[in-house]
């Protein structure tokens, strides 16, 4: 049992983290009505009863290097956290992804003697494993979502348990709508290319022009192809402006990525969790990520994996073509999609590899297992 009026501070900073944190909050409260939540979050967490610490939520990009100009705002929020932890310390701090900001919260909690559960660690296994040394000092327990992470964490002294990826919980409770997929297949047959340029403004600005150039080339080579793009609501205006100013036009869909990717022949996507959503539908994809030359130089010196796409990192091989670009290369993108469309054996091999991957990692129960860990920490902490 845990004490009455248990207080949990929880922090997430982007849309995917908001969804996963809200699911965890719901699971925790289903086990104890005495839990209250405060911290930083977005809409889904607010709907689950989050009381925000400060005037507004942390809505900047989770990519810390893109937010150097917003240090003043981050410092102000950390000051709020520091005062909060000392004046009214919570029983537990739960951090969800968002490493650039949440690691600083972890430090403040550690200094205040508050246990910390980190759910969905920053991808230190891929870039900057030095961060695991900080996590070891400041985090009581990590709930990690990829099966290879506990071994890497253990090498740095981080106590970590594998809980599975929360994406599969979401897909289990809210699967793709069959009627939407059927409508797409009726309208487009086997000639649909789905486009996912990113979930943040800087990603859409960097990736979408390259994708549109490649789609234009594909349309010339394959006149029967049709193209639909999907991105979150908060970047649709920006995506629409880019499309309207480009010589090649594609439609922005209101469908969920899993529905659009299920009906598509091939997907063109930026790297990230979206690649797992597409993989869950067993649809081959081509992965790109455009960054500037300076970031490319920095990342190349810190990377610990040869792959940018999560599906390739998890598989340990190049299941789907990928490229991190510091120079725009729409021809590369065009060629990789063209190969998948032209070579049936290559296409089928990609489908089979995606099926093997999802069979390995598609287990549900991440929120339940993370809630178990949270209650264990609180019980052990008295």
C-alpha positions in Angstrom: 0.0 0.0 0.0 1.0 3.6 -0.5 0.1 6.5 1.8 -3.1 8.6 1.4 -2.8 11.8 -0.7 0.2 10.5 -2.7 1.7 13.3 -4.8 3.5 12.5 -8.1 5.4 15.1 -10.1 5.3 14.1 -13.8 6.9 15.8 -16.8 6.6 15.2 -20.6 7.4 17.7 -23.3 6.1 16.6 -26.7 3.0 15.0 -28.1 4.1 11.3 -28.0 5.4 11.8 -24.4 2.1 13.4 -23.5 0.1 10.4 -24.8 2.4 7.8 -23.0 2.5 9.9 -19.7 -1.3 10.2 -19.8 -1.7 6.4 -20.2 0.6 5.9 -17.2 -1.3 8.4 -15.1 -4.6 6.6 -15.9 -3.1 3.3 -14.9 -1.7 4.6 -11.7 -5.0 6.2 -10.7 -6.9 3.0 -11.5 -4.9 1.4 -8.7 -5.2 4.2 -6.2 -7.7 7.1 -6.1 -5.5 8.9 -3.6 -2.9 9.9 -6.2 -2.6 13.5 -7.4 -0.4 14.7 -10.3 1.4 18.0 -10.9 4.2 18.9 -13.3 4.6 19.8 -17.0 2.6 18.3 -19.8 0.3 18.7 -22.7 -3.4 18.2 -23.5 -3.7 14.4 -22.8 -2.1 14.8 -19.4 -4.3 17.7 -18.5 -7.3 15.6 -19.3 -6.0 13.0 -16.9 -5.9 15.6 -14.1 -2.5 17.1 -14.3 -2.1 20.4 -12.4 0.7 22.3 -14.2 3.7 23.8 -12.3 4.0 27.3 -13.7 2.0 29.4 -16.1 2.2 27.1 -19.2 3.4 23.7 -20.3 6.7 22.9 -21.8 5.8 22.9 -25.5 9.1 23.4 -27.2 10.7 20.7 -29.3 12.3 17.8 -27.3 15.5 18.2 -29.4 17.6 20.2 -26.9 20.1 21.5 -29.5 17.3 23.3 -31.4 16.2 25.2 -28.2 19.4 27.0 -27.3 17.6 30.4 -27.8 15.0 29.4 -25.2 17.4 28.9 -22.3 15.8 31.7 -20.3 12.4 30.0 -20.4 13.9 26.7 -19.4 15.8 28.3 -16.5 12.5 29.9 -15.3 10.8 26.5 -15.3 13.7 24.9 -13.5 13.5 27.6 -10.9 9.8 26.7 -10.4 10.7 23.0 -10.1 13.4 23.7 -7.5 11.1 25.8 -5.3 8.3 23.3 -5.7 10.5 20.3 -4.7 11.7 22.1 -1.5 8.5 23.7 -0.4 6.2 20.7 -1.2 8.2 17.6 -2.2 6.3 15.0 -4.1 6.5 11.3 -3.2 7.8 10.4 -6.6 9.1 12.2 -9.8 8.2 10.5 -13.1 10.0 11.8 -16.2 8.8 10.7 -19.7 11.3 11.1 -22.5 12.3 14.7 -23.3 15.9 14.4 -22.2 17.0 18.0 -22.8 14.7 19.3 -20.0 13.8 16.3 -17.9 17.4 15.4 -17.0 17.7 18.8 -15.3 14.5 18.0 -13.3 16.1 14.7 -12.4 19.0 16.5 -10.9 16.8 18.9 -8.9 14.8 15.9 -7.6 18.0 14.0 -6.6 19.3 17.1 -4.7 16.0 17.3 -2.9 16.1 13.6 -1.9 13.1 12.7 -4.1 13.1 9.3 -5.9 13.0 9.5 -9.7 11.5 7.1 -12.2 12.5 7.8 -15.8 10.1 6.2 -18.3 11.4 6.2 -21.9 15.0 7.2 -21.5 16.6 9.7 -24.0 18.2 7.7 -26.8 21.6 7.7 -25.2 22.1 4.2 -26.6 22.3 5.9 -30.0 23.8 9.3 -29.3 25.8 10.5 -26.3 26.1 7.7 -23.9 27.8 10.1 -21.5 24.3 11.0 -20.4 23.9 7.6 -18.8 26.4 8.7 -16.2 24.1 11.6 -15.2 21.1 9.2 -15.2 23.0 6.9 -12.9 23.5 9.7 -10.4 20.1 11.3 -10.6 17.6 8.5 -11.4 16.4 5.9 -9.0 15.0 3.5 -11.7 14.6 3.6 -15.5 11.7 1.9 -17.3 13.1 1.4 -20.8 11.2 0.5 -24.0 13.7 -1.3 -26.1 14.9 -4.8 -25.2 18.6 -4.0 -25.7 18.6 -1.0 -23.3 18.9 -2.8 -19.9 22.3 -4.3 -20.9 23.6 -0.9 -22.1 22.3 0.8 -18.9 23.8 -1.8 -16.7 27.2 -1.2 -18.2 26.9 2.4 -16.9 25.5 1.5 -13.5 21.9 2.5 -14.4 19.1 0.3 -12.8 16.8 -0.3 -15.7 13.9 -2.7 -16.4 12.5 -3.4 -19.9 8.7 -2.7 -20.0 8.0 -2.7 -23.7 7.0 0.1 -26.1 3.9 2.0 -25.1 3.0 2.4 -28.8 1.7 -1.2 -28.8 -0.6 -0.5 -25.9 -2.0 2.5 -27.8 -2.5 0.3 -30.9 -4.1 -2.5 -28.9 -6.7 -0.1 -27.3 -7.2 2.0 -30.4 -6.4 -0.1 -33.5 -6.5 1.3 -37.1 -10.1 1.7 -38.3 -10.9 -0.9 -40.9 -13.5 1.3 -42.7 -10.9 4.1 -43.2 -8.4 1.6 -44.6 -11.0 0.1 -46.9 -11.9 3.5 -48.2 -8.3 4.3 -49.0 -7.8 1.0 -50.8 -11.0 1.5 -52.8 -9.9 5.0 -53.9 -6.2 4.4 -54.5 -5.8 0.6 -54.9 -2.1 -0.4 -54.7 -0.8 3.0 -55.9 -0.7 5.0 -52.7 2.5 6.5 -51.3 2.2 7.8 -47.7 4.3 10.7 -46.6 5.3 11.6 -43.0 7.5 14.6 -42.9 7.7 15.1 -39.1 5.9 16.1 -36.0 7.8 19.4 -35.3 8.0 22.5 -37.2 11.8 22.3 -37.9 11.4 18.7 -39.1 8.6 19.6 -41.6 10.6 22.6 -42.9 13.7 20.5 -43.4 12.2 17.3 -44.7 9.0 18.1 -46.7 10.7 20.1 -49.6 13.0 17.1 -50.2 10.1 14.7 -50.1 8.0 16.8 -52.5 10.9 16.9 -55.0 11.3 13.1 -54.8 7.5 12.6 -55.2 7.5 14.7 -58.3 10.2 12.4 -59.8 8.2 9.4 -58.8 5.1 10.7 -60.4 6.9 11.1 -63.7 8.3 7.6 -63.5 5.0 6.0 -62.1 2.1 8.2 -63.4 -0.5 6.0 -61.6 0.9 6.8 -58.1 -1.0 8.9 -55.6 0.4 10.7 -52.6 -1.1 11.5 -49.2 0.8 13.2 -46.3 0.0 13.1 -42.6 1.4 15.2 -39.7 0.1 16.4 -36.4 -2.5 19.2 -36.3 -0.1 21.8 -34.8 2.2 21.7 -37.9 -0.4 21.3 -40.6 -0.5 25.0 -41.4 3.3 25.0 -41.9 3.1 21.8 -44.0 0.3 23.2 -46.1 2.2 26.4 -46.8 5.2 24.5 -48.0 3.1 22.3 -50.2 1.3 25.4 -51.7 4.6 27.0 -52.5 6.0 23.9 -54.2 5.5 23.0 -57.8 4.3 19.5 -56.9 1.1 19.3 -54.7 0.1 16.5 -52.4 -2.9 16.3 -50.2 -2.8 16.4 -46.4 -4.8 13.6 -44.8 -6.7 13.7 -41.5 -6.2 10.0 -41.0 -4.0 8.5 -38.3 -0.5 7.4 -39.5 -1.3 3.7 -38.8 -4.4 3.9 -41.0 -2.6 5.7 -43.8 0.5 3.5 -43.7 -1.6 0.3 -43.7 -3.2 1.3 -47.0 0.0 2.5 -48.6 2.3 0.6 -50.9 5.4 2.4 -49.5 5.9 5.1 -46.9 8.3 8.0 -47.0 9.0 9.1 -43.5 11.4 11.0 -41.2 13.1 8.9 -38.6 11.7 8.4 -35.1 8.8 6.6 -33.5 6.7 7.0 -36.6 8.8 4.3 -38.2 7.6 1.8 -35.5 4.0 2.9 -36.3 4.5 2.2 -39.9 6.4 -1.1 -39.1 3.4 -2.2 -37.0 1.4 -2.2 -40.3 4.2 -4.2 -42.1 4.5 -1.5 -44.8 8.0 -1.0 -46.3 9.4 2.5 -45.9 12.2 4.8 -46.9 13.6 6.9 -44.0 15.3 10.3 -44.1 16.2 13.0 -41.7 17.6 16.4 -42.8 19.8 18.3 -40.4 22.3 21.1 -40.8 26.0 20.5 -41.4 27.0 21.6 -37.9 24.5 19.2 -36.2 25.6 16.4 -38.6 29.2 17.0 -37.5 28.3 16.8 -33.8 26.1 13.8 -34.1 28.6 11.9 -36.2 31.1 12.2 -33.3 28.6 11.0 -30.6 26.7 8.2 -32.4 26.9 4.6 -31.1 24.7 3.0 -33.8 25.2 2.9 -37.5 21.4 3.5 -38.0 19.1 6.5 -37.7 15.8 4.6 -38.1 14.6 2.8 -35.0 13.4 -0.2 -37.1 16.9 -0.7 -38.3 18.5 -0.2 -34.9 16.2 -2.7 -33.4 16.7 -5.2 -36.2 20.5 -4.7 -36.2 20.5 -4.5 -40.0 19.3 -2.2 -42.8 15.7 -3.5 -43.1 14.5 -0.2 -44.6 16.6 2.2 -46.6 17.6 5.3 -44.6 19.8 8.4 -44.9 20.6 11.3 -42.6 21.1 14.3 -44.9 23.0 17.5 -44.3 22.6 18.2 -48.0 19.2 17.8 -49.7 19.3 14.6 -51.8 15.8 14.0 -53.3 17.4 11.8 -56.0 18.5 9.3 -53.3 15.0 9.3 -51.9 13.5 8.8 -55.4 15.8 5.9 -56.2 15.1 4.0 -53.0 11.3 4.2 -53.4 11.6 3.3 -57.0 13.6 0.2 -56.1 10.9 -1.0 -53.7 8.2 -0.4 -56.3 10.2 -2.1 -59.1 11.7 -5.1 -57.3 9.1 -7.5 -55.9 11.6 -9.7 -54.1 13.2 -6.7 -52.4 9.7 -5.5 -51.4 8.7 -8.9 -50.0 12.0 -9.3 -48.1 11.4 -5.9 -46.4 7.8 -7.0 -45.4 9.1 -10.2 -43.9 11.8 -8.5 -41.9 9.3 -6.0 -40.5 7.1 -8.9 -39.5 9.9 -10.5 -37.6 10.7 -7.3 -35.9 7.1 -6.7 -34.7 6.8 -10.3 -33.5 9.9 -9.6 -31.3 9.0 -6.2 -29.8 5.2 -5.9 -30.2 4.3 -7.0 -26.7 1.7 -4.9 -24.8 1.7 -3.9 -21.1 4.2 -1.0 -20.9 2.0 1.3 -18.7 1.1 -1.6 -16.3 4.7 -2.6 -15.9 5.8 1.0 -15.4 3.1 1.5 -12.8 4.3 -1.6 -11.0 7.8 0.0 -10.8 6.4 3.3 -9.6 4.5 1.7 -6.7 7.5 -0.4 -5.8 9.7 2.7 -5.5 7.1 4.5 -3.4 6.7 1.5 -1.1 10.4 1.2 -0.6 10.7 4.9 0.0 8.2 4.7 2.9 
